Amino acid sequence: MLNLFRIAIRNLMRYKRRTFLTASLITIGVVFVLVFIAVSGSFRNMMVGEITDSFLGHMQIHKKGYVASIDTLPLTMNMGTQAVKKVEKAISEVPGIEASSMRIKFGGMFSNFVETTNVRLNGVYPEDEIRTVPLFPERIIKGDKIIRKGEILVPELLAKGMKVKVGDMIVVVATNRDGSVNGKQFTVGGILESATGPGGRDGYIHMDDALEVLRMDGVEISEIALRLNDFSNLDEISGKLNNILSTELNKEGKPAFEVHTWEKLSPFYNIARMIDIMTLSIKVMLIAIVLISIMNVMIMAVYERIREIGTIAAIGTLPKKILSMFIIEGFSLGVLGALIGNIIGVSAVYLLNISELTFNFGRWQLLLMQ
């Protein structure tokens, strides 16, 4: 076997131009694969991180059927005090959950005393919300980076349309689950950039203010958002949490709660899947080009060396050994190109990392390579 390797290396050195061109093609293919995987993977992770860390959370827990009717923000589908305690107990039994944030979601009317429009509101405990979605304060483009009692964070689109600014007084009117109407006056504490696009109409208020507007005696929660210590354990932790909560049944004998990962809650997941498919397709294409190129070179090498093959066969060399000689020659060529390509590719990825290229996502400038 060692002799075959020596012969293969000798033949590669005999045809230096062909060896150089083929190795260069393999090297370029490997470099492009590595750089593309690094850039596309970084872009995907960056976008997922912005969505989960700015408003969505890694996963959410709802009452059974809430997500299916979430567009109407039904207060009748909220989790009551006892249900919240059961969910909190389940969360405490699952290791790997870093933080949780309870939210009340409801629709209401927003008035600046001149005009009125509709708004979607989220009642949260500020400290819990920031621990669960740490990039949330970065969305506040004007005003303080915190939600205080008696203040409201107004979505940017609404602020422009209603011509309100930080410090203005507004009124929020909402209908509670019993059908009665209640209103409360708020101070605009900040202007909030939408994480879902320019059409976002989600505002934020303190949980205590939400309970007051909706005239709730006890805590009724629309959803509980969770943040994990390690995002890569998402499926494992969601499975454990779902198994624990599946033992809690409603009056119909069905599971009382639903556990949804970000993938089931965000339409961006389809884009993430497209990025994965595109990455796989380009990898397969580049690898196929490299393999076909090596095959073509080896076929040409066989045709050019027919006399040499005949001489080797005439002195008693077995056909299997002749075939092995060409296979080892191609293998050596591939290993050489792949090794050089890996060195150049890793160096290129490192240079992209230290160059700190940025990508504009709304008003945020995000590092492309991390």
N, C-alpha and C positions, 0 to 999 in steps of 0.2 A: 504493500500500500504506500509506503514511504517513497519507493521508487516512482510510483505513478504520480505522486505529488511533485516530485522533482521534474519529471518529464513535462507535466502540465505547466509548471512555472517556467521551464525552459521554452516551451512553445509560446507562452504569453510574451516572453521577452523577445522572441524571434520576430513577432509581428507587433512591434511597439505601437505603430500608428493605430491599428485596429483595436488593440488593447486599450489605448488611451481614449479613443472615441467612445468605445462601449462603456468603459468605466466612468467616463464623464457623464454619459447619459444616465447610468444608474445613480450616480452621485446627485445629479440634478433632480431626478425623480424623488429620491429619498429626502432631499432638502425641502422640496415643495410639499411633500406629504407632512413632514414634521412641522414646518412653519404654518401650513394651512390648519392642521389639527390644533396647534397651539392658539392661533388667532381665533378660529371659529369656536373652540372650546372656551376661551377666555371671554369672548363676546357673549356666548350663551350664559355662562355662569354670572357674568356681570348683569345681564338683563334680568335673570331669575332673582339675583340678589336684590336688585332695585325694587322689584315687584314685591317680594316677600318681606323685605326689611323696611319698606316705606309705608305700607298700608295693609297688606294682606295677612302676613304671618306665614309660618311654615305649614300650619294646618289649623283647621277650625272645627269646633264641635257645635252642633245645632240640634234642636228638637227635630224629631222625625218629620219630614215633609216640609221643613222651612225653606231649604234651598230651592225646591221645586217651585215655590211661590214667592221667592225673595224679591221679585220685581215690584210686588205690591206692598212689601215691608209689613206683613201682617203681625199686628200686636198679639193676636190670639194664638200665635205659634211660638210665643216666647217661653223660655224655661222659667218656672217658678222657683221660689226659695228652696224647696226641698230638692228639686231637680238639680239646681246649681250645686247644692251640697254634695249630691251623689257624684256629679261630674268632678268637683274639686277632690273628692276622695279618690276617684279613679286616677286623676292626674298625679296625685301624691304617690300612688302605687307603682307608677311607671318611671323608672330612672331615665335620665337623659333629657328631661324637659327643663329648660332653663327659666322660662317665664311664661306667664299667661295674662291675658287682658280680657275682661268682660266688657261687652258692648251692648248698648241698646240702639237699634236702628229704627227710625220712624220718619215718615214724611210729614211735612208741615207747610205753612204759608209764611213767607218772609216779607216783611214790610218795612220800608224806610219812612213811613208816614206820608209818602207821596204816591208810591207805586207798590204793588204787591205781586209776588211770584211764588212759585213752589220751590221747595228745597228739600234735600235729603239730609237728615241729621244723624250723627253718631254721638251717643252719650258714652263717655269713657272716664276711667280713672287715669289722669295724666301720667302718673309715675309708672303704673302698670303698662300703659300703652307704649311709652317710650322704651321700656325694657323689652317689650315684645317686638316692636318695630322700631329699632334704634335710628333709622334714617328719617323717621317722621318729622323731627324738628327742622330738617333741611328743606322740607316742603313749605315751611312758613317763610314767605318772601318779604313780608312786612309785619312788624309788630314783634312782641316777645315770643320766644320759642317754648311757650308753655300755655296750657289751657287753665285759666282761673275760673272760679265760680263767678257767675254773672257775666261772663264774657263768651264770645262766640268767634270761632275761626271761620271766616266766610270764604267759599271757593272763589278763585280769581275771576272766573267767568261771571259769576253773580255780582261780585263787587264792581266790575266794570259796567255791567248792564244796569245796575241799580244806582251807580255812582255813589257808593259808600266807601269810606276810608277808615283807617284805624282811629278809634276814639268816638266814632259816630254811634248814636243810639238807634237801635232797630227793635222790632217786635216779631216774635215767633209765635204763631198760632198753630195748635195741633189738636187732633181728635184722639181721645184715648180709646181703649178697647170697648168701653161701654157706650161710646158714641157721643159723649159730652165734649164740649170744646173749651179749651183753656189757652190763655196766652201769657207770655212773659216777656218783659223788656230786657234786652241784652246790650252790652257795649261791645263793639267790634274790637276784639283783642288782636286780630291778625288777619292777613290775607294769605290764603292757602293755595298753593299750586296743585292742580289735579295730577294724580299719578296715573290716571287712565286716559289722559288726552284732554284737549281743550274743552270738551263738552261735559266734563265732570261737574256735578252739582252737589257734592258731599261736603257738608260743613260739620264742625265738631264743637261740642259743648261738654261741660263737666257732667259726670254721671248724676250728681245730686240735682243739678238743674234739669236734666232729662226726666228724672223721677217726679220733680215738681210740675213740669209742663204736662206730663202724662197723668198726673194725679195718682201715682202708684203708691200704695201703702208699704208694700215690701219690694224687694229687688226682683225684677223680671228681666231676664237677659235674653237678647236675640241670638248672640253667638259668643263663644269664648275662643279667642285666637291664641295660638301656642307658638313658642319659639324653642327650638331644640339646641342642645349644646353642640351637636354634630349633625349638620344637614344631611350627610351621607347616610345616616340612620333613619331617614324619613319613613321609608316603607316598613322597617322593622318596628319602630315605635308606634306608628299609626295602626299596625296590625295588633300589637299588644293592647293598645288603648281601645280599639274596636272590640276585641275579645272580652275585655272587662265590662264595657258598657253594653254589650249585646245581651248581658244577663238581666239588664233592666228593661222590663216590658211595660207597654202601655195597656190601656183598657182592652184593646183589640188583640192583645197577646203578641204584638209585634215589638221589635226593639224600639225603645223610647227615644234613642239618640242616634245621630249620624256623625261620623268622623270623616272629614274631607281634607285631603292634602291640597296644597296650592294648585296641583296639576288639574284637579277636578273643579277648581273655582275660577281659574284664570284662562281666558281664551289664548293667552300667550303660549300656553303649553303646546298648542298645535304648531306655532312658529318654532318652538324649541325642537319639536319632533322633526320638522322640515330641515332645520339646521343639522340635526343628527343624520338624517337620511342623505342630505347633500354631502356632508363630510364623508360618510361611508362610500357614496358613489364616486367621489373624486379619488378617495384612497384606492378603491378597486380599479378605477380607470388608470391611474398613474402606475400602480403595480403591474397591471396588465401590459401597459406600454413597455415597461422595463423588461418583463419576462419575454414578451414577443421579440424585443430587440436582442436579448441574449440568445434566444432560439434562432433568430435569423443569422446572427454572427456565427453561431456554432454550425449551422447548416452550411454557410459559406466556407467555414474552416474545413469541413468534411470534403466538400467539392474541390477545394484548392489542394488538398493533401491526399488525393486518391492514390498517387504513386507511393507516397510514404506509407499509407495504410496497407497497400499491397505488399510492400517490402517487409513491413512488420509481420504481416500474416504469413508471408513466405518463410520466415525464419522460425515459425512455429508458435507465434503469439495467439492465444485463444481469442475468439471474437468478443467474449465477455470482458476481457482485459482491455481490448481496444476501445470498446464502448465505455468502460470505466474511465479510461484516460480522457476521453472527451467530456464526460460528465464532470469529472474532477476539475478539468480546465474551466468549464463554465461555472462550476461552484466557486472556484477560487476567484474568478473574475467578479462574480456577484458579491462575494464577501468583501473584496477589496473596495468595490464601489460603494457598498452599503456602509462600510466602516468610515470611509472618507465623508460620505454623505451625512452620517450621524454626527460626526465631529463638526462639520460646517453647519448643519441644521441646528444643533444644540447651541452653537455659538451665535447663530442668527437670532434664535429665540431669546438668548440671554441679552443680546444687544437691544432687541425690541423691549425687553423688560426694563433695562436701565435707561432707555430713552424716554420712558414714561409717556407713550403716545396716549392721547385722550380722545374720547368720543362724546360728542354733545348729545345728551338725552334730555330734551326740554331745556331747562336752565342749568342742569347739572353737567359738569365736565367730569367724566369718569375715566379712570385709567383703563386702557384696553387690555393691557397685559398685566396680570397680577399673579 
